Amino acid sequence: MYVLLLSIALAIATPQDSQSTARKNPPLLPSLEGEDPHRWLEDVLGDKSLEWVRSLNANSTEVLGNGPEFEKLRKNLLSIYDSDERIPYVSTRGGYFYNFWRDADHKRWLWRRTTPESYEKEDPEWEILLDLDALGEKEDENWVWSSARALPPSYDRVLIELSRGGADATVTREFDVPSRSFVKGGFELPEAKGGASWIDKDTVFVSTDFGEGSMTESGYPRIAKVWKRGTPLSEAKVVFEGQVSDVAAGISRDHTPGFQRDFAYRFVTFYTNEVYEWKDGAMHKVDKPDHCDATVTREWVFFEPRSEWTVGSRSYKAGSLLAANYEAWMKGERALEVLFTPSDTTSMAGFAATRNHFILNVLDNVKNRLEVLTPSEKGWERKPLEGVPAIGQISASPVDPWESDAYWLHLSGYTTPSSLSYGVIDDVEPKTLKQLPAFFDAEGIEVSQHFARSKDGTSIPYFQVTPKAAKGKAAPTLLYGYGGFEISMLPGYSAAIGQAWLSRGGVYVVANIRGGGEFGPRWHQAALKDKRHRAYEDFAAVARDLIARGVSTREQLGIQGGSNGGLLVGNMYTLYPDLFGAVVCQVPLLDMKRYTKLLAGASWAGEYGDPDEAKEWEFIQTFSPYHNIDPLASYPPILFTTSTRDDRVHPGHARKMAAALLSADKNVLYYENIEGGHGGAADNEQAAFMSALAYTFLWKSLNQKNP
């Protein structure tokens, strides 16, 4: 069977040229009962698997990546990704602004810092702390930056997490900032999912792979320990344990001056959790429903219920934001202050704390507005955040929540280059410090919001970005969506889309389908598990609306999605093939029979259901693209892209789907980056190449008359 599959793959010269071998044999398709002829492709680093991958990579590069137009686009995208004019976003630590950066000379990230005064300059003076390119060359490793946890109040010691090739699993090392070097004999963890966080200079909490039984079924740590400097990891003492069936468990310290506390957590499922305070050697559970998130900030605890929550004689809607005094709550008092209640058109996008205030971000019909909430003896006062424009995507984050009421204001829109402003609540209105340059000409581009009617009558919003050249006629159109995990698709500036799509006359559309968070938990829960089909019906409704309005035609309408969005477009491909002219499916989930057994898949059972439960597999199989391939169907051309180093969504999903479709003689291209993690690329060159492949494929497929 392996030899047969490989011969099929090697016989493919172009997307249209899959001839004799596939047609002389019946298609190799999976069965609903579990037989999987392509399971061998789940062997991520196996010689046969990688030989198959390289053969298809070569074919896709030959078809898409060798012409002058492709090379021009790739170079344009790389110049954007490497541009020194990008905004250097920062975090505040001990009077410095810290930044992670990569460009043409530093492909794997620089970690650097500057002073607040220098940051205000057009060209700040950066102090280099760690160069990952130099480190990788020295150690012969393909290090990619993951995270850094600094120890307050001096922030001189940092726990740095490095990834090989962009994977989620990381290596942890202790770094000394003054000497710009790793600490010999310091805290260090081998490669694993998890990591460490500071208690004090000589003590850390650690959650990692301690050996057999220490990880959850989802592949994350379930045990948290206290580890003392100078002792072997094997002597670290257990302080908290979750269950093997949990998504993950761990513990960390809140270092807020005057409010230092240790909090442990169990993510029972992706959407349910338990929170405990570790105090005086014991765990004290924060009383709340498992569906409710709890955030402790200074003297306050904030609750965000995902379902209706009744406390005493009062009920609170799902998606509300509630506040209580933390110490009083832990003593049994149940006084809750309502800070936000969702409506039919509004949801909470988030909230952030400064020293004396809280900034609430509300979405109203998928448009942001910011409010300042201030606790007082009379209760919580509220007012709009002054000086904030009512355009595009808007968010605010604290500059230093322990010390000031200063905040960063982030602005972005489809045609408005991103900007970063600095303001102080009740003192300084936001002042723009950094502005992304215009990477494409937005003159004449129109941004509009529309609504499509889904199958069950629900109104589905979507944004449409129309270049001047496409107005008044049907044009190549790229429809993007996600529809999962309560993640909202908001307007934002994308230089890559502007250069690769809008500048060529293509229309860009983003669908706010159910499963996302645009209207809070109710919007998300409307497409959970057995209701998953609603997300796909919503997406189809938007596609039909674009065609009915004359924006595009079936032949000119392409779709793109990644991860859960890859599952989305995979289902659009198998369930609605007559609606689309081309599909780009990136780092996708596609085999919903085995997804819980592949890498982090078990953690998403709360989103999709458990295929090992017969009743749940009955509905899951209806949205498992791998199991819904019809060898007699007429499918649009499709490009799969993924990453060998993706240890979140297994590359086997894309591999097996492509192999099955190729065996059925369908129009398929496939490209797998050998590095890249779940983001698909480990550096800017790889990102530019992968993006250029996708946009070239779409433009050629949707614009056959003028490719």
C-alpha positions, -999 to +999 in steps of 0.1 A: +000+000+000+028+024+009+045+018-025+013+024-043+006+057-026+041+069-032+039+060-069+006+080-071+022+110-055+053+109-077+031+106-108+017+140-103+033+167-124+007+195-122-026+200-105-043+188-136-019+160-145-028+131-122-033+104-148-028+067-152-017+054-119-046+068-098-072+060-125-062+023-128-068+018-090-098+025-068-095+055-046-078+049-012-104+064+012-109+060+049-140+042+062-163+055+090-157+023+109-120+032+113-100+017+085-074+043+074-052+035+044-031+066+049-024+063+086+013+057+078+016+094+071+011+101+108+047+090+112+059+126+113+096+120+108+095+086+091+116+082+060+086+071+038+064+100+051+091+126+044+099+111+010+062+116+002+062+151+016+093+161-004+079+148-036+047+169-033+067+199-021+087+197-053+056+194-074+040+225-057+071+245-060+073+236-097+037+245-103+035+277-083+069+288-072+091+292-102+077+321-122+088+357-121+054+368-107+058+344-078+094+356-071+083+392-072+055+386-048+077+366-025+103+394-024+076+420-017+062+399+012+096+393+026+104+431+025+072+437+045+080+410+071+117+422+074+109+459+074+125+481+100+095+503+099+073+477+117+061+487+151+083+474+179+057+464+205+071+464+240+065+452+276+076+471+307+099+456+332+118+475+359+119+508+340+129+493+306+108+486+275+116+450+263+110+439+227+113+407+206+123+414+170+133+397+138+143+411+105+165+403+075+197+402+096+180+384+126+158+357+113+153+338+146+146+368+169+165+393+189+156+400+225+164+436+233+154+466+255+155+504+256+144+532+279+110+549+277+127+581+267+146+564+239+115+545+227+098+578+219+124+585+193+120+576+157+150+553+159+153+540+195+187+529+209+183+492+216+204+472+239+208+436+226+202+410+253+201+378+233+206+370+196+190+337+187+207+335+153+241+337+170+230+312+197+217+288+171+248+289+151+270+284+182+249+254+194+240+241+160+203+243+168+174+260+150+163+280+180+130+300+177+119+324+205+090+313+226+087+333+259+105+350+288+095+352+324+114+378+345+117+379+382+105+411+398+114+436+412+149+438+396+140+416+365+177+406+363+169+369+362+148+355+334+134+320+326+137+319+288+119+293+267+133+283+233+117+262+207+133+239+181+119+249+148+089+267+162+072+238+180+051+243+211+075+221+232+103+242+246+136+241+264+138+263+295+170+281+306+178+306+333+193+339+319+212+366+337+205+400+322+235+420+335+260+395+321+239+387+290+245+350+295+228+319+306+234+309+342+257+280+346+241+254+369+209+275+369+173+263+364+171+244+332+144+220+317+147+197+288+124+200+258+087+195+268+054+213+269+051+232+301+078+253+318+087+271+350+078+304+367+094+323+395+085+322+432+118+339+443+154+340+431+161+305+444+127+288+439+104+281+410+072+264+402+077+238+375+052+219+354+068+197+327+071+161+316+083+144+348+080+109+333+052+083+329+018+095+341+028+132+345+012+145+314-025+147+304-041+129+275-038+162+257+000+162+260+003+190+286+016+189+322-008+178+350+016+180+379+031+212+395+061+211+418+083+235+438+119+233+427+147+247+449+180+260+434+209+236+436+187+205+439+180+180+412+146+182+395+138+147+408+137+162+443+111+189+435+080+186+457+045+181+443+021+209+454-007+204+429-021+177+406-048+176+379-063+145+363-050+127+333-082+135+316-077+173+321-064+195+294-036+208+317-028+219+353-003+242+369+005+269+393+021+304+393+027+334+416+010+368+413+039+391+421+018+423+424+033+443+453+012+439+484-009+412+468+015+383+463-005+351+460+000+317+445-028+303+422-032+268+409-055+259+381-071+228+365-083+232+329-108+203+331-118+209+295-110+237+271-140+257+286-142+246+322-117+251+349-110+252+387-089+278+405-072+274+439-052+297+461-022+279+476-019+294+511-004+281+543+005+248+527-031+241+516-052+246+485-083+269+489-107+266+460-122+297+445-160+291+447-174+294+412-190+272+385-165+254+363-178+272+332-169+305+348-134+321+344-119+339+374-092+366+373-078+380+405-063+415+403-051+433+434-081+433+458-106+422+431-118+390+416-135+392+382-159+365+370-168+357+333-195+330+332-200+311+299-235+301+310-262+317+331-250+318+367-274+322+397-259+335+429-284+338+457-316+352+443-300+368+412-291+354+379-263+367+356-262+362+318-235+343+300-209+367+288-212+391+317-183+406+336-188+405+374-166+419+402-162+411+439-138+418+467-115+388+466-108+383+503-145+388+511-155+363+485-131+337+499-147+343+533-181+335+520-196+369+511-214+368+478-218+405+468-213+409+430-211+441+410-222+438+374-196+456+352-210+444+318-241+426+306-242+415+269-271+424+246-282+411+212-255+431+195-228+435+222-202+413+238-171+418+259-138+417+239-117+419+271-106+441+300-073+453+313-061+468+346-040+499+352-030+510+387-063+525+397-087+518+368-099+491+344-103+495+307-133+476+293-133+466+256-168+461+242-178+448+207-210+463+193-218+446+160-182+436+157-170+472+163-149+482+194-156+508+220-135+514+252-148+524+286-129+532+319-142+515+350-132+529+384-140+514+418-151+539+444-169+540+477-201+546+458-195+516+435-180+513+401-180+545+380-178+544+342-170+567+313-157+565+278-119+564+273-112+599+260-095+605+227-102+571+211-113+572+175-143+551+164-126+533+136-111+498+130-099+475+156-092+491+189-076+477+221-058+490+252-032+475+275-015+488+306+021+502+303+029+492+339-002+481+359+017+481+392+029+517+390+007+539+368-025+545+349-007+548+316-019+526+287-010+516+252-037+522+226-036+499+196-054+509+164-057+491+132-081+488+102-083+471+068-070+502+051-055+520+082-019+511+090-016+499+126-005+525+152+006+525+188-003+554+211+005+563+247-020+578+271-027+582+308-062+579+322-076+612+334-043+630+325-029+625+290-050+618+259-035+591+236-005+604+216+007+584+186+043+571+192+046+545+164+029+542+131+032+514+105+038+529+070+013+523+042+026+491+025-001+494-002-021+521-018-055+523-001-069+551-022-103+542-035-105+510-014-139+507+003-146+489+036-182+479+043-201+456+066-229+434+053-252+407+067-261+374+052-291+352+063-280+317+074-301+286+069-318+289+103-325+326+097-297+340+118-281+372+105-244+367+099-221+398+097-192+401+074-167+427+064-159+434+027-128+452+015-132+463-022-104+479-042-113+505-068-107+482-097-133+457-084-162+481-078-193+475-099-183+441-112-176+405-102-140+400-092-117+374-077-127+373-041-109+358-011-133+348+018-116+341+051-131+326+083-124+308+115-155+301+135-143+284+167-130+286+202-148+319+209-122+338+188-134+370+171-124+380+136-119+418+138-108+444+112-070+448+111-043+460+088-025+433+067+002+446+045+005+411+030-031+410+020-029+445+006+002+437-015-008+402-026-045+406-031-061+441-029-034+457-050-041+432-078-078+440-078-090+412-056-118+416-030-111+405+006-139+393+029-140+382+065-170+363+078-180+366+115-196+332+116-209+314+147-184+295+167-164+327+171-166+352+199-181+382+181-213+381+202-199+364+232-204+329+246-238+325+229-223+330+195-196+305+203-219+279+218-243+281+189-218+261+169-204+237+195-203+199+190-236+187+174-244+222+163-211+226+144-229+226+111-242+261+118-207+275+114-205+259+079-241+270+070-231+306+080-200+305+058-220+292+029-246+319+035-219+346+032-206+329+000-240+329-015-246+365-005-214+376-022-225+358-054-261+372-052-248+407-047-226+404-078-194+408-058-180+375-072-190+344-090-186+308-080-155+305-103-139+336-088-147+329-051-118+314-031-116+306+006-088+303+031-085+292+067-060+278+091-061+254+122-098+254+131-102+276+101-086+247+081-113+224+094-138+251+083-126+253+047-121+215+046-158+211+053-167+238+028-147+218+003-164+185+009-199+198+018-203+228-005-179+222-034-202+240-059-198+273-041-161+279-046-134+282-072-104+274-050-095+265-014-064+271+007-064+248+037-036+256+063-023+236+093-058+220+094-078+195+114-094+172+089-095+136+104-121+140+131-121+103+139-085+103+152-080+140+161-081+133+199-053+108+195-030+132+176-008+156+197-030+182+215-062+170+199-077+156+231-079+191+246-105+202+219-131+176+228-151+204+244-153+221+211-160+192+187-170+162+208-153+129+215-152+105+185-147+075+208-182+080+221-206+064+196-233+090+200-209+118+195-192+102+165-226+102+149-225+139+145-187+144+144-185+122+112-208+147+094-180+174+097-150+152+093-137+162+058-114+132+056-144+109+059-167+128+036-146+127+004-168+117-025-146+102-053-174+111-078-177+147-067-164+176-087-142+195-063-125+229-068-086+230-068-072+229-033-038+237-017-029+222+016+000+237+037+013+226+070+044+222+091+064+191+100+073+207+134+037+216+143+032+197+176-003+212+182-022+202+150-006+170+136+006+174+100-010+140+094-043+157+090-032+175+059-010+147+046-038+121+048-064+143+032-041+152+004-032+116-002-068+104-002-078+131-027-049+124-049-059+087-050-093+099-062-076+119-090-086+153-076-069+187-082-046+189-053-014+207-044+005+202-011+034+219+007+048+211+041+073+233+057+099+212+075+100+238+103+075+264+116+054+250+144+016+257+143+023+291+127+036+273+096+069+291+094+099+295+117+113+327+101+103+355+077+118+339+046+097+308+052+066+329+060+070+349+028+075+317+007+044+300+022+023+332+018+034+336-018+024+300-025-011+306-012-018+339-029-003+327-062-024+296-061-056+316-054-049+342-081-042+316-107-072+295-098-097+324-095-085+345-124-079+321-152-086+346-179-059+370-165-036+351-142 
